[in-house]
C-alpha cells in the first residue's frame, strides 16, 4: 500500500497515512477520516475514488498511539467490539491535531493556493466537525457523525463550508440528537445538513452489509459537488 509518514504538530512523533494520488496534477487535496475500524479497505477505497476524481487523498492512521495499522471489519462481531474499545480509549483532541498535521502535509504537496478539504465517517464525521471548527481546513464533510450534541457550541468557530449527512434511523444518533443538530446548525451560514430518512449508520460505506446503494450514491454525489464548488 502507498503509505507516507506524517510528522506530528509538536515534532515528537510520526504516523502513517494512506496516500492515493491522481494521474495528473491534483485539483486539491482531501483528508479522509477513518471510522472506528481504522484505515481499512473501505477507507482506502474512498481515497482511491477521490484520486480517480483528480484529488490527492490521504487517510491518517488515527489509532497509531493505541494500535498502529489496525484494520477491522464491522461485519465481524469480535472486530466490531474491538473497534468500540479503541474508540473509548481514543483521545479525540489528539486526533484532531493529527488531522491538522495531515492537512499541513497535504498542503505542502500541492501548488501554492490549492485547497485542502476533509471528509469523515462515524467517529470521523464527528472529527470532521471538530476539524472544521479548530483548523484552517477549507471545506469539511461528515457522514453520520456521532455525539455532536455534546460539542454543538463549537459551531460558532466554523468559518468555512461544512456539510453533514444524517441517517434518519441511525442507531448511534438518536432522533433527539438529530433534532438538536438541526436546531443549532440549520441557521448557521456555513453549514448544510442533509437527511436520509430510513437509513441507518454506515449507509455510505464502500464495503460490507451496512451499505445502502441509493442513499450512498446520493450522499456521495452531494459531497463531490460540494468539494468541486469549495475546493476547485
BELGIUR-V180324 format. One line per field, one symbol per residue. phi: phi as a letter, one per 30 degrees, with the letter a starting at -180 (. if undefined). psi: psi as a letter, one per 30 degrees, with the letter a starting at -180 (. if undefined). burial: b if it has 16 or more other ideal C-beta (glycine too) atoms within 10 Angstrom, else e. Layout:
# BELGIUR-V180324
phi = ???
psi = ???
burial = ???
This chain:
# BELGIUR-V180324
phi = .dcbccddddicaabdbdbbcddbeddabbcccdddcidceddddedddddddjcdbbbdddcddcaeidbbcddcedddddddddedcdddddddddddddeddddddcddjdcbcbbbbieddddddddddcbcedabbbchdchdddbdddddcdbbdbbbccddcddcbeedddddddddcedddccbcbcbeicceidcddbjdddceddddddddddddddddccj
psi = kjklkkklefggllllkkkkklfakkfalkkkklaggaiaeeeeeeeeeeefggkkkkjkjfgffeikgkjljffjeeeeeeeeeeeffkjeeeeeeeeeeeeeeeeffllkfllkllklkcefeeeeeeeeffagkfkkkkkhkkhfffgffffffkglkkkkkkkehjffjleeeeeeeeeefefkfgkkkkkikfklkgfgleklffkjeeeeeeeeeeeeeeeeeff.
burial = eeebebebeeeeeebbbbbbeeeeebbbbbbbbbbbbbbbebbbebbbbbbeeebbbbbbbbbbbeeeebbbbbeeeebeebbeebbeebeeeebbbbbbbbbebbbeebeeebbbbbbbbbbbbbbbbbbbbbbebbbbbbbbbbebbeeeeebeebebbbbbbbbeebeebeeebbeebeebbeeeeebebeebeebbbbbbbbeeebebeebbebbbeebeebbeebbe
